[in-house]
Amino acid sequence: MSENASTSKNTASGLTRRKMFGAAAFGTAALGATAAGGLMARADGTRGQTATAAGASVIETRERAVVVGTGFGGGVTALRLAQAGVPTLVLERGIRWPTGPNATTFCRFSTIDNRSSWLTDHSPIRGVDKTWEPFTGVIETVTGTGMDINCGAGVGGGSLTYHGMTLQPTRENFAVSMPAAAGLYDELNQWAYPTVASMLGISTIPDDILNTDPYRSSRLFQATAPDAGLQPFRVPLPVDWSFVRGELKGENQPTYTTSDLAFGVNNGGKHSIDVTYLAAAEGTGRVRVEPLHVVRDISLDPNRRWVLAVDRIDTAGAVQERKRIVADAVFLNAGSAGTTRLLVKARAKKLVPDLPDAVGTQWGNNGDRIYAWTGMNGDIGTQQGGPACVGGRDPLSPIPFTLIHAGSPVQLPGVKMMTVVGFGIVQAAGSWAYDPNKDDATLTWPDSAEATLQQLIAARMQRLAAAGGGTMTDTDETSPSTWHPLGGVPMGPAVDQYGRILGHRGLYVLDGARIPGSTGACNPSMTIAALAEHSMATIVRQDIGQLF
């Protein structure tokens, strides 16, 4: 994929402490092609064009079901629709990122270029002063008031860049985070979570790998955690460990063993959504995925069919074609930020009448916080292996939280540093409002919603430093950001337990937008996918052939 990327205008700045902390905050915490050309046939086999008010042509197509987004919710949705016999169009704004041993698909942290960022002319990483030609890269940073959001872009969504932590919350913590879905936990635990685990091929790091030199920092965290009042555990990950062993043997360029994973895993072996759920969906012959398709608006036409206004773009962001896609059913899986923004816009612009008042509410950051641990007593080696494979919990904490060690892809000479990521249950107090000047919705997040949790996390980080030596630095203290946005279209007041938007036939939300704020002191990927599995089982049984 590197041949598509433009050359950076500036060389990388020196490896300073500022850049090192940028690596800690960005490079370790992402803990989730070409578009078809020409006119597309309508369902009746004809080809049609309509004109916009400005005179530009718009291609109209007719679909039975459209899935917007290819992350954890979108991948599950596409596969289960296909298996139910429903021809399905899947729209993705980003490109495909094929990988393999020693591939150069994704940029490395040491040579960051425009493949790292979604249509910006600069690096999204604090302390890395580089500019370049905009490209449809893997991460978009959505700026809000009080909180910024890092969102995945590309076929596979956030699964391309996340470290792979596949954690299932306890029944109690699930109910605290998602009270409207508390009654579903038994079914989720019985079959939906296990289905996701099987599809993603999850396992914990084997002893032979954990005991190698690149994983000294992981072993140090694991050994120190009990002295800080934490119960250590190994993190389930969707990784084929033979790829890691290949790196350890020198057969492949280091990627896992240096934690150079923030922009994707070049060597392959990570069971991301594009090579699991989505590949299976495409394999049915009933699903077609169209990359580089950006959904601008959703509306309801007089015949009560769903209409998507879509731009097909090139990798520089220039619009190549405008489309009007008319569908019987639309499944929004554009992520918490993407799905919420579409629906807040639709309500404000009166494109969809009578959307629930709760659209744009109950948003949260999953309690994300990233710390840089420097100067510890133990030996952390010269490189730090990944993905993030060990963590710790305190079952007695008044607010549940989890701490995870994630290796840093860069080290400052003479400074010992590793990163520790925390997340937990927060109040879903964030809200989105339409800004007509931007034709977009913007987020407001009150830090009071997570203040008590962050005090608990900070205190535990200091206990780790006291037990293991050194100091802890909160890299999010002045500029908070999250990799785990949740909520905006919450279960209960906005959608039912199966993702159906209240009062609107054939419109669904099956991604993290329906989860209010946090996922039970776990990262969200497994719960998003499990809820999508559970919802699709009901939708296939009750809605297909009836609602669409």
Secondary structure, 3 states (H helix, E strand, C coil): CHHHCCCCCCCCCCCCHHHHHHHHHHHCCCCCCCCCCCCCCCCCCCCEEEECCCCCEEEEEEEEEEEECCCHHHHHHHHHHHHCCCCEEEECCCCCCCCCCCCCCCCCHHHCCHHHEECCCECCCCCCCCECCCCECCEEEECCECCEEEEECCCCHHHHCCCCCCCCCCHHHHHHHCHHHHHHHHHHHHHHHHHHHHHHCCECCCHHHHCCHHHHHHHHHHHHHHHHCCEEEECCECECHHHHHHHHCCCCCCCHHHCCCCCCCCCCCECCHHHCHHHHHHHCCCEEEECCEEEEEEEECCCCCEEEEEEEECCCCCEEEEEEEEEEEEEECCHHHHHHHHHHHHHHCCCCCCCCCCCCEEEECCCCEEEEEECCCCCCCCCCCCCCCEEEECCCCCCCEEEEEECCCCCCCCCCEEEEEEEECCCCCEEEEEECCCCEEEEECCHHHCHHHHHHHHHHHHHHHHHHCCEEEECCCCCCEECCCEEECCECCCECCCCEECCCCCEEECCHHHCCCCCCCCCCHHHHHHHHHHHHHHHHHHCCCCCC
